[in-house]
Structures are given as structure tokens and as C-alpha cells.
Amino acid sequence: VKGKSFLAFFVGVSSLVCALPSSAQFAKPEAAVEYRQSALYLMGNHFGRIKAQLDVSKPDVDAIRASAALIEVLKTLPFEAFLPGTEDIGDTAAKPEVWTDNERFKKLAHEMQDRVSELNAAAKSGDVKAIRASFADTGKACKSCHEDFRKKR
Ligand code: HEC
């Protein structure tokens, strides 16, 4: 009898744990990991494109504008997919601290999102000096989260 109720308890708990990430948007935890990595990959790609323009003597401001506008759209997407039950899934580079120190993680996400808005505004203005400054600030905001919340590969 004891064994049986333990089993019932275990099955109950594990189905609860599995049910969380699959709740609304994702069929399974792996899909959430793929989603956040894909969104971050795209953000990184467009961040790199802006850097490439800032590295040449005559930056293509339209190209910077297009990438900054995309990052503005993408900036909240990764954070919809750091759900409970998606730690330690697949090849995730997210540290356990994303979940154990979630308040700080969210704070750093918001800081980055604020910097991205500024970068997007600077890009719209076309002022390369202002773009350069907000690009540097945004890069720092990315880095300060990666330092504490992303595993080194
Ligand atoms: C609040 C924290 C946080 C902020 C801010 C942040 N990142 Fe990340 N980033 C992560 C975590 C955590 C991962 C690992 C995700 C995983 O593997 O599940 C990651 C992964 C990545 C990856 C690798 C994606 C892949 O292909 O697996 C790139 C690229 C990236 N981030 C770019 C950026 C850029 C660019 C910025 C700033 C504009 C940024 N990140 C801001 C936390 C953050």
C-alpha cells in the first residue's frame, strides 16, 4: 500500500512538472529552449550587423536602422521561454541561477530592453555618434546578464 501511494504521488508530481512548460505556448520543454535560443540567435545576428557597420568609416545607417528595429521587436521574445521546467534541457546554456535568482534575471532583461529602445531611437535619428554610444551601452547590458546567467561554452 505504501509503495502504491508513493508511486501515485510520484506520477502526480512528475506530470505536474512536465505540464508546466507545455502549458500554453510550447509542446515540450525542448521547444521552449529552441525558441529562446532562436530569438537570442537572431538578436545576436542583428547586433553583429550593427557592429559591422560601426566598424567601417561610412556606416550604412539604413542597415543599422533595419537591424535596430528588428532587435526592438525581438527583445522580449527570449524571456517568454525561460519557463519553469526548462532548466537543464537539451543543450541549454542557461545557468540554474536563471530560475533561482529569477528576479535579478528579469531586472537585467528589462535593463537590456531599455537600452535597446534607446539604440532604436538613436538609429532612427541617424546620429552615428549617438548610435555608437547606445550600441556600447546595449552591449554592456547583454554582457552583464551573460556573465552571471549563461554558461561559458
Ligand atoms: C537577462 C539575461 C540576458 C540578456 C540581457 C541577454 N542575454 Fe543573451 N543569453 C542569455 C541566456 C541565459 C542565454 C542561454 C540561453 C539557452 O541556451 O537556453 C543566452 C544566449 C544568447 C545567445 C546564444 C543563442 C544560441 O544560439 O543558443 C546569443 C547570440 C545571445 N544570447 C545574444 C544576446 C544579445 C545580443 C543580447 C543583448 C542585446 C543578449 N543576449 C542579452 C541571457 C541574456
Backbone and ligand atoms as CSV (ligand in chain L), in Angstrom:
chain,resi,resn,atom,element,x,y,z
A,1,VAL,N,N,0.846,-1.206,0.000
A,1,VAL,CA,C,0.000,0.000,0.000
A,1,VAL,C,C,0.875,1.247,0.000
A,2,LYS,N,N,1.905,1.197,0.870
A,2,LYS,CA,C,2.832,2.331,0.936
A,2,LYS,C,C,3.464,2.598,-0.433
A,3,GLY,N,N,3.952,1.510,-1.037
A,3,GLY,CA,C,4.610,1.626,-2.348
A,3,GLY,C,C,3.680,2.229,-3.374
A,4,LYS,N,N,2.453,1.787,-3.318
A,4,LYS,CA,C,1.477,2.240,-4.307
A,4,LYS,C,C,1.194,3.743,-4.175
A,5,SER,N,N,1.028,4.203,-2.929
A,5,SER,CA,C,0.717,5.628,-2.768
A,5,SER,C,C,1.933,6.490,-3.120
A,6,PHE,N,N,3.124,5.926,-2.848
A,6,PHE,CA,C,4.331,6.652,-3.266
A,6,PHE,C,C,4.341,6.810,-4.790
A,7,LEU,N,N,4.017,5.708,-5.461
A,7,LEU,CA,C,4.004,5.741,-6.925
A,7,LEU,C,C,2.987,6.759,-7.431
A,8,ALA,N,N,1.802,6.758,-6.808
A,8,ALA,CA,C,0.752,7.700,-7.212
A,8,ALA,C,C,1.230,9.136,-6.996
A,9,PHE,N,N,1.893,9.342,-5.856
A,9,PHE,CA,C,2.436,10.667,-5.552
A,9,PHE,C,C,3.458,11.067,-6.612
A,10,PHE,N,N,4.372,10.128,-6.919
A,10,PHE,CA,C,5.444,10.410,-7.869
A,10,PHE,C,C,4.875,10.745,-9.248
A,11,VAL,N,N,3.938,9.949,-9.683
A,11,VAL,CA,C,3.341,10.174,-11.005
A,11,VAL,C,C,2.636,11.533,-11.030
A,12,GLY,N,N,1.957,11.822,-9.927
A,12,GLY,CA,C,1.260,13.103,-9.820
A,12,GLY,C,C,2.225,14.269,-9.927
A,13,VAL,N,N,3.324,14.207,-9.173
A,13,VAL,CA,C,4.307,15.293,-9.182
A,13,VAL,C,C,4.962,15.431,-10.546
A,14,SER,N,N,5.366,14.291,-11.129
A,14,SER,CA,C,6.108,14.418,-12.377
A,14,SER,C,C,5.222,14.909,-13.510
A,15,SER,N,N,3.942,14.551,-13.471
A,15,SER,CA,C,3.087,15.071,-14.555
A,15,SER,C,C,2.840,16.565,-14.358
A,16,LEU,N,N,2.865,16.999,-13.088
A,16,LEU,CA,C,2.729,18.433,-12.815
A,16,LEU,C,C,3.936,19.180,-13.374
A,17,VAL,N,N,5.135,18.635,-13.077
A,17,VAL,CA,C,6.369,19.270,-13.543
A,17,VAL,C,C,6.400,19.320,-15.065
A,18,CYS,N,N,5.987,18.239,-15.703
A,18,CYS,CA,C,6.027,18.207,-17.167
A,18,CYS,C,C,4.958,19.114,-17.768
A,19,ALA,N,N,3.881,19.303,-17.009
A,19,ALA,CA,C,2.772,20.069,-17.570
A,19,ALA,C,C,3.091,21.559,-17.646
A,20,LEU,N,N,3.969,22.035,-16.738
A,20,LEU,CA,C,4.220,23.477,-16.679
A,20,LEU,C,C,4.694,24.082,-18.002
A,21,PRO,N,N,5.849,23.635,-18.511
A,21,PRO,CA,C,6.345,24.309,-19.711
A,21,PRO,C,C,5.459,24.081,-20.922
A,22,SER,N,N,4.794,22.933,-20.952
A,22,SER,CA,C,3.995,22.653,-22.144
A,22,SER,C,C,2.664,23.386,-22.076
A,23,SER,N,N,2.427,24.060,-20.910
A,23,SER,CA,C,1.124,24.662,-20.675
A,23,SER,C,C,0.536,25.376,-21.880
A,24,ALA,N,N,1.048,26.565,-22.174
A,24,ALA,CA,C,0.390,27.339,-23.219
A,24,ALA,C,C,1.086,27.232,-24.573
A,25,GLN,N,N,2.312,27.775,-24.618
A,25,GLN,CA,C,2.913,28.009,-25.933
A,25,GLN,C,C,3.724,26.851,-26.494
A,26,PHE,N,N,4.246,25.973,-25.631
A,26,PHE,CA,C,5.219,25.007,-26.108
A,26,PHE,C,C,4.774,23.568,-25.877
A,27,ALA,N,N,4.937,22.751,-26.914
A,27,ALA,CA,C,4.519,21.358,-26.840
A,27,ALA,C,C,5.377,20.578,-25.851
A,28,LYS,N,N,6.680,20.903,-25.784
A,28,LYS,CA,C,7.552,20.239,-24.810
A,28,LYS,C,C,8.683,21.176,-24.422
A,29,PRO,N,N,9.386,20.874,-23.302
A,29,PRO,CA,C,10.443,21.778,-22.818
A,29,PRO,C,C,11.511,22.069,-23.867
A,30,GLU,N,N,11.844,21.070,-24.680
A,30,GLU,CA,C,12.854,21.261,-25.734
A,30,GLU,C,C,12.449,22.392,-26.675
A,31,ALA,N,N,11.151,22.509,-26.931
A,31,ALA,CA,C,10.664,23.545,-27.852
A,31,ALA,C,C,10.876,24.939,-27.261
A,32,ALA,N,N,10.745,25.043,-25.939
A,32,ALA,CA,C,10.968,26.344,-25.284
A,32,ALA,C,C,12.439,26.732,-25.385
A,33,VAL,N,N,13.326,25.757,-25.188
A,33,VAL,CA,C,14.770,26.032,-25.284
A,33,VAL,C,C,15.115,26.480,-26.702
A,34,GLU,N,N,14.565,25.768,-27.676
A,34,GLU,CA,C,14.834,26.109,-29.072
A,34,GLU,C,C,14.318,27.513,-29.402
A,35,TYR,N,N,13.157,27.827,-28.874
A,35,TYR,CA,C,12.540,29.132,-29.125
A,35,TYR,C,C,13.412,30.260,-28.565
A,36,ARG,N,N,13.845,30.126,-27.298
A,36,ARG,CA,C,14.618,31.235,-26.722
A,36,ARG,C,C,15.984,31.350,-27.394
A,37,GLN,N,N,16.589,30.179,-27.724
A,37,GLN,CA,C,17.894,30.238,-28.390
A,37,GLN,C,C,17.758,30.851,-29.785
A,38,SER,N,N,16.677,30.535,-30.480
A,38,SER,CA,C,16.465,31.092,-31.829
A,38,SER,C,C,16.288,32.602,-31.773
A,39,ALA,N,N,15.479,33.068,-30.815
A,39,ALA,CA,C,15.261,34.509,-30.685
A,39,ALA,C,C,16.569,35.213,-30.313
A,40,LEU,N,N,17.337,34.608,-29.395
A,40,LEU,CA,C,18.621,35.211,-28.998
A,40,LEU,C,C,19.615,35.166,-30.155
A,41,TYR,N,N,19.558,34.079,-30.936
A,41,TYR,CA,C,20.442,33.979,-32.098
A,41,TYR,C,C,20.170,35.132,-33.067
A,42,LEU,N,N,18.903,35.385,-33.333
A,42,LEU,CA,C,18.540,36.470,-34.262
A,42,LEU,C,C,18.952,37.827,-33.706
A,43,MET,N,N,18.736,38.017,-32.397
A,43,MET,CA,C,19.169,39.278,-31.777
A,43,MET,C,C,20.675,39.447,-31.931
A,44,GLY,N,N,21.411,38.371,-31.669
A,44,GLY,CA,C,22.877,38.413,-31.771
A,44,GLY,C,C,23.331,38.685,-33.193
A,45,ASN,N,N,22.649,38.067,-34.139
A,45,ASN,CA,C,22.995,38.264,-35.543
A,45,ASN,C,C,22.835,39.729,-35.943
A,46,HIS,N,N,21.716,40.328,-35.554
A,46,HIS,CA,C,21.485,41.726,-35.934
A,46,HIS,C,C,22.333,42.696,-35.124
A,47,PHE,N,N,22.665,42.289,-33.913
A,47,PHE,CA,C,23.583,43.094,-33.111
A,47,PHE,C,C,24.954,43.126,-33.807
A,48,GLY,N,N,25.365,41.966,-34.310
A,48,GLY,CA,C,26.637,41.862,-35.040
A,48,GLY,C,C,26.632,42.682,-36.330
A,49,ARG,N,N,25.476,42.732,-36.991
A,49,ARG,CA,C,25.397,43.530,-38.226
A,49,ARG,C,C,25.590,45.015,-37.932
A,50,ILE,N,N,25.037,45.465,-36.804
A,50,ILE,CA,C,25.215,46.878,-36.433
A,50,ILE,C,C,26.690,47.136,-36.137
A,51,LYS,N,N,27.302,46.204,-35.420
A,51,LYS,CA,C,28.722,46.365,-35.098
A,51,LYS,C,C,29.557,46.449,-36.374
A,52,ALA,N,N,29.234,45.584,-37.342
A,52,ALA,CA,C,29.987,45.575,-38.603
A,52,ALA,C,C,29.900,46.938,-39.281
A,53,GLN,N,N,28.729,47.575,-39.226
A,53,GLN,CA,C,28.580,48.911,-39.820
A,53,GLN,C,C,29.375,49.955,-39.034
A,54,LEU,N,N,29.346,49.839,-37.714
A,54,LEU,CA,C,30.052,50.828,-36.894
A,54,LEU,C,C,31.575,50.681,-37.022
A,55,ASP,N,N,32.010,49.531,-37.539
A,55,ASP,CA,C,33.446,49.302,-37.712
A,55,ASP,C,C,33.996,49.886,-39.018
A,56,VAL,N,N,33.119,50.283,-39.931
A,56,VAL,CA,C,33.616,50.857,-41.189
A,56,VAL,C,C,33.528,52.385,-41.137
A,57,SER,N,N,34.281,53.054,-42.005
A,57,SER,CA,C,34.361,54.510,-41.911
A,57,SER,C,C,33.041,55.203,-42.269
A,58,LYS,N,N,32.286,54.619,-43.242
A,58,LYS,CA,C,30.993,55.220,-43.586
A,58,LYS,C,C,29.856,54.230,-43.327
A,59,PRO,N,N,29.370,54.171,-42.085
A,59,PRO,CA,C,28.315,53.204,-41.746
A,59,PRO,C,C,27.057,53.410,-42.600
A,60,ASP,N,N,26.448,52.297,-42.997
A,60,ASP,CA,C,25.181,52.332,-43.717
A,60,ASP,C,C,24.066,52.475,-42.672
A,61,VAL,N,N,23.587,53.710,-42.507
A,61,VAL,CA,C,22.627,53.995,-41.434
A,61,VAL,C,C,21.294,53.268,-41.658
A,62,ASP,N,N,20.918,53.061,-42.933
A,62,ASP,CA,C,19.670,52.327,-43.193
A,62,ASP,C,C,19.768,50.886,-42.717
A,63,ALA,N,N,20.942,50.286,-42.924
A,63,ALA,CA,C,21.144,48.901,-42.472
A,63,ALA,C,C,21.086,48.849,-40.941
A,64,ILE,N,N,21.688,49.833,-40.297
A,64,ILE,CA,C,21.658,49.895,-38.828
A,64,ILE,C,C,20.229,50.053,-38.342
A,65,ARG,N,N,19.492,50.934,-39.011
A,65,ARG,CA,C,18.096,51.189,-38.651
A,65,ARG,C,C,17.256,49.911,-38.746
A,66,ALA,N,N,17.465,49.166,-39.836
A,66,ALA,CA,C,16.682,47.936,-40.042
A,66,ALA,C,C,16.988,46.923,-38.941
A,67,SER,N,N,18.267,46.764,-38.595
A,67,SER,CA,C,18.629,45.792,-37.556
A,67,SER,C,C,18.162,46.245,-36.177
A,68,ALA,N,N,18.283,47.538,-35.900
A,68,ALA,CA,C,17.855,48.047,-34.591
A,68,ALA,C,C,16.339,47.858,-34.422
A,69,ALA,N,N,15.594,48.086,-35.498
A,69,ALA,CA,C,14.135,47.918,-35.427
A,69,ALA,C,C,13.781,46.449,-35.174
A,70,LEU,N,N,14.541,45.536,-35.791
A,70,LEU,CA,C,14.289,44.111,-35.571
A,70,LEU,C,C,14.599,43.705,-34.131
A,71,ILE,N,N,15.718,44.190,-33.606
A,71,ILE,CA,C,16.084,43.850,-32.220
A,71,ILE,C,C,15.013,44.377,-31.264
A,72,GLU,N,N,14.481,45.540,-31.580
A,72,GLU,CA,C,13.390,46.109,-30.764
A,72,GLU,C,C,12.190,45.144,-30.716
A,73,VAL,N,N,11.883,44.544,-31.843
A,73,VAL,CA,C,10.765,43.589,-31.890
A,73,VAL,C,C,11.110,42.284,-31.156
A,74,LEU,N,N,12.374,41.878,-31.298
A,74,LEU,CA,C,12.790,40.569,-30.754
A,74,LEU,C,C,13.050,40.580,-29.248
A,75,LYS,N,N,13.306,41.760,-28.705
A,75,LYS,CA,C,13.911,41.849,-27.364
A,75,LYS,C,C,13.144,41.195,-26.214
A,76,THR,N,N,11.848,41.034,-26.334
A,76,THR,CA,C,11.106,40.390,-25.238
A,76,THR,C,C,10.914,38.884,-25.478
A,77,LEU,N,N,11.075,38.456,-26.733
A,77,LEU,CA,C,10.706,37.072,-27.070
A,77,LEU,C,C,11.472,35.997,-26.297
A,78,PRO,N,N,12.811,36.123,-26.139
A,78,PRO,CA,C,13.511,35.021,-25.446
A,78,PRO,C,C,12.949,34.775,-24.056
A,79,PHE,N,N,12.503,35.856,-23.411
A,79,PHE,CA,C,12.147,35.777,-21.994
A,79,PHE,C,C,10.760,35.179,-21.762
A,80,GLU,N,N,10.042,34.894,-22.857
A,80,GLU,CA,C,8.789,34.154,-22.734
A,80,GLU,C,C,9.051,32.658,-22.622
A,81,ALA,N,N,10.311,32.276,-22.845
A,81,ALA,CA,C,10.598,30.842,-22.956
A,81,ALA,C,C,11.555,30.319,-21.886
A,82,PHE,N,N,11.899,31.163,-20.895
A,82,PHE,CA,C,12.687,30.671,-19.752
A,82,PHE,C,C,11.707,30.200,-18.679
A,83,LEU,N,N,10.935,29.178,-19.010
A,83,LEU,CA,C,9.849,28.738,-18.136
A,83,LEU,C,C,10.340,27.724,-17.109
A,84,PRO,N,N,9.591,27.606,-15.992
A,84,PRO,CA,C,9.919,26.552,-15.028
A,84,PRO,C,C,9.846,25.193,-15.745
A,85,GLY,N,N,10.775,24.325,-15.442
A,85,GLY,CA,C,10.775,23.007,-16.089
A,85,GLY,C,C,11.599,22.979,-17.362
A,86,THR,N,N,12.220,24.117,-17.719
A,86,THR,CA,C,13.053,24.128,-18.921
A,86,THR,C,C,14.516,24.373,-18.575
A,87,GLU,N,N,14.864,24.222,-17.270
A,87,GLU,CA,C,16.263,24.284,-16.908
A,87,GLU,C,C,16.874,22.922,-17.231
A,88,ASP,N,N,18.140,22.910,-17.607
A,88,ASP,CA,C,18.833,21.639,-17.859
A,88,ASP,C,C,18.226,20.794,-18.973
A,89,ILE,N,N,17.637,21.427,-19.958
A,89,ILE,CA,C,17.030,20.690,-21.061
A,89,ILE,C,C,17.919,20.845,-22.293
A,90,GLY,N,N,18.135,19.735,-22.993
A,90,GLY,CA,C,18.900,19.769,-24.248
A,90,GLY,C,C,20.254,20.424,-24.073
A,91,ASP,N,N,20.613,21.306,-24.997
A,91,ASP,CA,C,21.948,21.921,-24.947
A,91,ASP,C,C,21.870,23.339,-24.385
A,92,THR,N,N,20.898,23.588,-23.518
A,92,THR,CA,C,20.766,24.948,-22.984
A,92,THR,C,C,22.038,25.421,-22.288
A,93,ALA,N,N,22.353,26.686,-22.500
A,93,ALA,CA,C,23.499,27.303,-21.828
A,93,ALA,C,C,23.034,28.153,-20.651
A,94,ALA,N,N,21.749,28.093,-20.348
A,94,ALA,CA,C,21.232,28.874,-19.223
A,94,ALA,C,C,21.691,28.245,-17.909
A,95,LYS,N,N,22.203,29.073,-16.991
A,95,LYS,CA,C,22.607,28.575,-15.670
A,95,LYS,C,C,21.370,28.408,-14.788
A,96,PRO,N,N,21.455,27.539,-13.773
A,96,PRO,CA,C,20.328,27.350,-12.847
A,96,PRO,C,C,19.894,28.659,-12.180
A,97,GLU,N,N,20.809,29.619,-12.094
A,97,GLU,CA,C,20.502,30.915,-11.462
A,97,GLU,C,C,19.372,31.663,-12.183
A,98,VAL,N,N,19.147,31.351,-13.452
A,98,VAL,CA,C,18.017,31.982,-14.158
A,98,VAL,C,C,16.730,31.737,-13.369
A,99,TRP,N,N,16.630,30.554,-12.760
A,99,TRP,CA,C,15.416,30.187,-12.023
A,99,TRP,C,C,15.540,30.475,-10.532
A,100,THR,N,N,16.776,30.314,-9.981
A,100,THR,CA,C,16.918,30.516,-8.533
A,100,THR,C,C,17.050,32.002,-8.178
A,101,ASP,N,N,17.511,32.814,-9.141
A,101,ASP,CA,C,17.631,34.260,-8.910
A,101,ASP,C,C,16.874,34.990,-10.022
A,102,ASN,N,N,15.641,34.545,-10.202
A,102,ASN,CA,C,14.835,34.998,-11.338
A,102,ASN,C,C,14.532,36.493,-11.315
A,103,GLU,N,N,14.456,37.055,-10.119
A,103,GLU,CA,C,14.162,38.488,-10.013
A,103,GLU,C,C,15.264,39.315,-10.677
A,104,ARG,N,N,16.510,38.950,-10.365
A,104,ARG,CA,C,17.649,39.672,-10.931
A,104,ARG,C,C,17.738,39.432,-12.446
A,105,PHE,N,N,17.476,38.190,-12.854
A,105,PHE,CA,C,17.492,37.855,-14.276
A,105,PHE,C,C,16.503,38.750,-15.040
A,106,LYS,N,N,15.300,38.869,-14.482
A,106,LYS,CA,C,14.278,39.702,-15.134
A,106,LYS,C,C,14.677,41.166,-15.145
A,107,LYS,N,N,15.310,41.611,-14.070
A,107,LYS,CA,C,15.750,43.002,-13.974
A,107,LYS,C,C,16.767,43.297,-15.086
A,108,LEU,N,N,17.714,42.365,-15.273
A,108,LEU,CA,C,18.726,42.572,-16.314
A,108,LEU,C,C,18.109,42.506,-17.711
A,109,ALA,N,N,17.076,41.688,-17.852
A,109,ALA,CA,C,16.374,41.631,-19.136
A,109,ALA,C,C,15.712,42.984,-19.426
A,110,HIS,N,N,15.072,43.553,-18.406
A,110,HIS,CA,C,14.417,44.855,-18.599
A,110,HIS,C,C,15.433,45.954,-18.899
A,111,GLU,N,N,16.575,45.886,-18.218
A,111,GLU,CA,C,17.611,46.899,-18.484
A,111,GLU,C,C,18.068,46.823,-19.940
A,112,MET,N,N,18.308,45.615,-20.411
A,112,MET,CA,C,18.715,45.446,-21.805
A,112,MET,C,C,17.624,45.993,-22.740
A,113,GLN,N,N,16.362,45.694,-22.401
A,113,GLN,CA,C,15.260,46.150,-23.266
A,113,GLN,C,C,15.178,47.672,-23.314
A,114,ASP,N,N,15.473,48.334,-22.196
A,114,ASP,CA,C,15.503,49.805,-22.182
A,114,ASP,C,C,16.631,50.337,-23.066
A,115,ARG,N,N,17.805,49.688,-22.965
A,115,ARG,CA,C,18.950,50.120,-23.790
A,115,ARG,C,C,18.633,49.923,-25.277
A,116,VAL,N,N,17.949,48.826,-25.593
A,116,VAL,CA,C,17.594,48.551,-26.986
A,116,VAL,C,C,16.640,49.633,-27.521
A,117,SER,N,N,15.700,50.084,-26.689
A,117,SER,CA,C,14.807,51.171,-27.123
A,117,SER,C,C,15.601,52.423,-27.450
A,118,GLU,N,N,16.603,52.704,-26.624
A,118,GLU,CA,C,17.446,53.877,-26.862
A,118,GLU,C,C,18.256,53.716,-28.155
A,119,LEU,N,N,18.759,52.503,-28.351
A,119,LEU,CA,C,19.520,52.224,-29.577
A,119,LEU,C,C,18.634,52.418,-30.805
A,120,ASN,N,N,17.404,51.934,-30.705
A,120,ASN,CA,C,16.467,52.057,-31.813
A,120,ASN,C,C,16.138,53.530,-32.080
A,121,ALA,N,N,15.964,54.303,-31.007
A,121,ALA,CA,C,15.693,55.741,-31.177
A,121,ALA,C,C,16.892,56.442,-31.815
A,122,ALA,N,N,18.095,56.086,-31.369
A,122,ALA,CA,C,19.299,56.691,-31.949
A,122,ALA,C,C,19.417,56.322,-33.423
A,123,ALA,N,N,19.114,55.066,-33.748
A,123,ALA,CA,C,19.199,54.620,-35.143
A,123,ALA,C,C,18.209,55.399,-36.007
A,124,LYS,N,N,17.012,55.606,-35.498
A,124,LYS,CA,C,16.005,56.372,-36.233
A,124,LYS,C,C,16.500,57.794,-36.490
A,125,SER,N,N,17.173,58.374,-35.489
A,125,SER,CA,C,17.662,59.755,-35.630
A,125,SER,C,C,18.786,59.842,-36.669
A,126,GLY,N,N,19.489,58.723,-36.860
A,126,GLY,CA,C,20.571,58.704,-37.849
A,126,GLY,C,C,21.870,59.312,-37.346
A,127,ASP,N,N,21.912,59.712,-36.089
A,127,ASP,CA,C,23.101,60.319,-35.500
A,127,ASP,C,C,24.097,59.206,-35.101
A,128,VAL,N,N,25.140,59.064,-35.916
A,128,VAL,CA,C,26.066,57.932,-35.742
A,128,VAL,C,C,26.757,57.962,-34.379
A,129,LYS,N,N,27.045,59.165,-33.903
A,129,LYS,CA,C,27.689,59.265,-32.595
A,129,LYS,C,C,26.771,58.725,-31.490
A,130,ALA,N,N,25.498,59.099,-31.569
A,130,ALA,CA,C,24.517,58.612,-30.593
A,130,ALA,C,C,24.311,57.103,-30.730
A,131,ILE,N,N,24.321,56.622,-31.976
A,131,ILE,CA,C,24.167,55.175,-32.211
A,131,ILE,C,C,25.324,54.423,-31.561
A,132,ARG,N,N,26.529,54.938,-31.783
A,132,ARG,CA,C,27.722,54.318,-31.221
A,132,ARG,C,C,27.627,54.211,-29.692
A,133,ALA,N,N,27.193,55.297,-29.058
A,133,ALA,CA,C,27.095,55.311,-27.597
A,133,ALA,C,C,26.038,54.321,-27.105
A,134,SER,N,N,24.851,54.308,-27.737
A,134,SER,CA,C,23.840,53.359,-27.240
A,134,SER,C,C,24.166,51.926,-27.610
A,135,PHE,N,N,24.899,51.761,-28.703
A,135,PHE,CA,C,25.330,50.403,-29.035
A,135,PHE,C,C,26.248,49.854,-27.939
A,136,ALA,N,N,27.172,50.694,-27.478
A,136,ALA,CA,C,28.097,50.269,-26.417
A,136,ALA,C,C,27.329,49.959,-25.127
A,137,ASP,N,N,26.368,50.819,-24.788
A,137,ASP,CA,C,25.567,50.584,-23.575
A,137,ASP,C,C,24.758,49.293,-23.679
A,138,THR,N,N,24.210,49.047,-24.858
A,138,THR,CA,C,23.423,47.824,-25.047
A,138,THR,C,C,24.318,46.602,-24.904
A,139,GLY,N,N,25.494,46.676,-25.514
A,139,GLY,CA,C,26.446,45.562,-25.410
A,139,GLY,C,C,26.789,45.241,-23.963
A,140,LYS,N,N,26.945,46.278,-23.170
A,140,LYS,CA,C,27.237,46.067,-21.737
A,140,LYS,C,C,26.069,45.365,-21.051
A,141,ALA,N,N,24.852,45.754,-21.432
A,141,ALA,CA,C,23.660,45.140,-20.825
A,141,ALA,C,C,23.545,43.659,-21.202
A,142,CYS,N,N,23.911,43.311,-22.434
A,142,CYS,CA,C,23.912,41.896,-22.843
A,142,CYS,C,C,24.938,41.146,-21.997
A,143,LYS,N,N,26.122,41.754,-21.906
A,143,LYS,CA,C,27.247,41.092,-21.250
A,143,LYS,C,C,26.987,40.876,-19.756
A,144,SER,N,N,26.373,41.852,-19.109
A,144,SER,CA,C,26.223,41.695,-17.661
A,144,SER,C,C,25.270,40.553,-17.331
A,145,CYS,N,N,24.326,40.265,-18.193
A,145,CYS,CA,C,23.489,39.085,-17.945
A,145,CYS,C,C,24.250,37.805,-18.298
A,146,HIS,N,N,24.940,37.813,-19.432
A,146,HIS,CA,C,25.671,36.597,-19.831
A,146,HIS,C,C,26.686,36.183,-18.784
A,147,GLU,N,N,27.339,37.168,-18.168
A,147,GLU,CA,C,28.368,36.855,-17.169
A,147,GLU,C,C,27.822,36.011,-16.029
A,148,ASP,N,N,26.605,36.328,-15.602
A,148,ASP,CA,C,26.065,35.635,-14.426
A,148,ASP,C,C,25.081,34.519,-14.753
A,149,PHE,N,N,24.474,34.568,-15.929
A,149,PHE,CA,C,23.363,33.650,-16.182
A,149,PHE,C,C,23.563,32.702,-17.370
A,150,ARG,N,N,24.684,32.843,-18.072
A,150,ARG,CA,C,24.922,31.953,-19.207
A,150,ARG,C,C,26.208,31.179,-18.998
A,151,LYS,N,N,26.140,29.871,-19.218
A,151,LYS,CA,C,27.343,29.034,-19.088
A,151,LYS,C,C,28.319,29.352,-20.193
A,152,LYS,N,N,29.607,29.335,-19.835
A,152,LYS,CA,C,30.637,29.504,-20.853
A,152,LYS,C,C,30.674,28.221,-21.684
A,153,ARG,N,N,30.733,28.341,-22.980
A,153,ARG,CA,C,30.785,27.147,-23.846
A,153,ARG,C,C,32.240,26.752,-24.093
L,1,HEC,C1,C,18.667,38.777,-18.837
L,1,HEC,C2,C,19.700,37.950,-19.406
L,1,HEC,C3,C,20.188,38.116,-20.807
L,1,HEC,C4,C,20.314,39.280,-21.522
L,1,HEC,C5,C,20.020,40.701,-21.086
L,1,HEC,C6,C,20.845,38.895,-22.805
L,1,HEC,N1,N,21.033,37.542,-22.869
L,1,HEC,FE1,FE,21.799,36.526,-24.414
L,1,HEC,N2,N,21.513,34.765,-23.400
L,1,HEC,C7,C,21.065,34.651,-22.118
L,1,HEC,C8,C,20.993,33.248,-21.734
L,1,HEC,C9,C,20.549,32.710,-20.383
L,1,HEC,C10,C,21.409,32.516,-22.853
L,1,HEC,C11,C,21.448,30.977,-22.982
L,1,HEC,C12,C,20.074,30.502,-23.467
L,1,HEC,C13,C,19.965,28.989,-23.602
L,1,HEC,O1,O,20.907,28.347,-24.142
L,1,HEC,O2,O,18.915,28.427,-23.185
L,1,HEC,C14,C,21.740,33.499,-23.882
L,1,HEC,C15,C,22.202,33.168,-25.140
L,1,HEC,C16,C,22.499,34.082,-26.129
L,1,HEC,C17,C,22.986,33.732,-27.448
L,1,HEC,C18,C,23.218,32.319,-27.978
L,1,HEC,C19,C,21.936,31.822,-28.647
L,1,HEC,C20,C,22.098,30.411,-29.250
L,1,HEC,O3,O,22.329,30.331,-30.472
L,1,HEC,O4,O,21.994,29.427,-28.489
L,1,HEC,C21,C,23.176,34.907,-28.137
L,1,HEC,C22,C,23.671,35.071,-29.572
L,1,HEC,C23,C,22.791,35.980,-27.245
L,1,HEC,N3,N,22.395,35.449,-26.039
L,1,HEC,C24,C,22.824,37.311,-27.594
L,1,HEC,C25,C,22.411,38.351,-26.760
L,1,HEC,C26,C,22.444,39.752,-27.129
L,1,HEC,C27,C,22.949,40.303,-28.460
L,1,HEC,C28,C,21.965,40.451,-26.068
L,1,HEC,C29,C,21.798,41.923,-25.914
L,1,HEC,C30,C,21.165,42.677,-26.963
L,1,HEC,C31,C,21.623,39.466,-25.047
L,1,HEC,N4,N,21.924,38.215,-25.496
L,1,HEC,C32,C,21.099,39.797,-23.816
L,1,HEC,C33,C,20.724,35.694,-21.289
L,1,HEC,C34,C,20.661,37.024,-21.664
